[in-house]
Amino acid sequence: MRNKYFNIDIYFPFFFQPFYNGKKHQITGSLYGPDKKEFCKIDGEWNGIMYAKYQDTKISDIFFDTKTTPVIKKNVRPIAEQSEFESRR
């Protein structure tokens, strides 16, 4: 994936299930700068805490915590106003 605004490339494979042992819902990814060099690695759980480890400092910080982030409900039209093939019926 490419973010044109920040001029970075993002690579995030999602592992639904471990191949051999391990935990479910693991995520790992890399962020690449305009020079195509990796500047950050992100890993953790899709439904838990994700950590970012920056290449220049080698320090791992919390990138995103799904347990403390407030849930924002989707804003959808009432079912009576939705067409036949809308996904929220």
C-alpha positions as CSV (number, residue, x, y, z in Angstrom):
1,M,0.0,0.0,0.0
2,R,1.3,3.5,-0.7
3,N,0.5,6.7,1.2
4,K,1.0,9.5,-1.2
5,Y,0.3,12.2,1.4
6,F,3.3,11.2,3.6
7,N,5.2,9.6,0.7
8,I,5.7,6.2,2.4
9,D,5.0,2.6,1.5
10,I,3.2,0.3,4.0
11,Y,3.4,-3.5,4.1
12,F,1.0,-5.3,6.5
13,P,0.2,-9.0,6.0
14,F,-2.5,-10.3,8.3
15,F,-2.1,-13.8,9.8
16,F,-5.6,-15.2,10.5
17,Q,-4.2,-18.4,12.1
18,P,-0.7,-19.5,13.1
19,F,1.0,-21.9,10.8
20,Y,2.9,-23.8,13.5
21,N,1.9,-23.0,17.1
22,G,1.8,-19.3,18.1
23,K,-1.1,-17.0,18.7
24,K,-4.0,-16.1,16.5
25,H,-4.7,-12.6,15.2
26,Q,-1.0,-11.6,15.0
27,I,0.0,-8.6,12.9
28,T,3.4,-7.6,11.6
29,G,4.2,-4.9,9.2
30,S,6.8,-2.5,7.9
31,L,6.9,1.2,6.9
32,Y,9.2,2.4,4.2
33,G,10.3,6.0,3.5
34,P,10.7,7.7,0.2
35,D,14.2,6.3,0.0
36,K,12.6,2.8,0.1
37,K,14.4,2.0,3.4
38,E,12.5,0.5,6.3
39,F,12.1,3.0,9.1
40,C,9.6,1.3,11.4
41,K,8.3,-2.2,12.2
42,I,4.9,-2.8,13.7
43,D,3.9,-6.0,15.4
44,G,1.4,-7.2,18.0
45,E,-2.2,-8.4,18.0
46,W,-5.0,-7.3,15.7
47,N,-7.4,-7.1,18.6
48,G,-4.9,-6.1,21.3
49,I,-1.8,-3.9,21.5
50,M,0.4,-3.1,18.5
51,Y,4.0,-1.9,19.1
52,A,6.2,0.2,16.8
53,K,9.9,-0.2,16.7
54,Y,11.8,2.5,14.9
55,Q,15.1,1.7,13.2
56,D,16.9,4.8,14.3
57,T,16.2,4.4,18.1
58,K,15.5,0.7,18.4
59,I,13.0,1.6,21.0
60,S,9.6,-0.2,21.0
61,D,6.6,2.0,21.8
62,I,2.9,1.3,21.9
63,F,1.6,2.2,18.4
64,F,-2.1,1.4,19.0
65,D,-4.1,-0.2,21.8
66,T,-7.5,-1.5,20.8
67,K,-8.5,-2.1,24.4
68,T,-8.3,1.6,25.4
69,T,-9.5,3.1,22.1
70,P,-13.2,4.1,22.2
71,V,-15.5,2.3,19.9
72,I,-17.2,4.6,17.3
73,K,-20.5,3.2,16.1
74,K,-21.2,3.2,12.4
75,N,-23.7,5.7,11.0
76,V,-26.1,3.8,8.7
77,R,-29.5,4.6,7.2
78,P,-32.5,2.8,8.7
79,I,-33.2,-0.6,7.2
80,A,-36.4,0.7,5.6
81,E,-34.3,3.2,3.6
82,Q,-31.7,0.7,2.5
83,S,-31.7,-0.9,-0.9
84,E,-32.0,-4.7,-1.4
85,F,-28.2,-5.4,-1.6
86,E,-26.8,-3.1,1.2
87,S,-24.7,-4.9,3.7
88,R,-26.4,-3.6,6.9
89,R,-29.8,-5.2,6.2
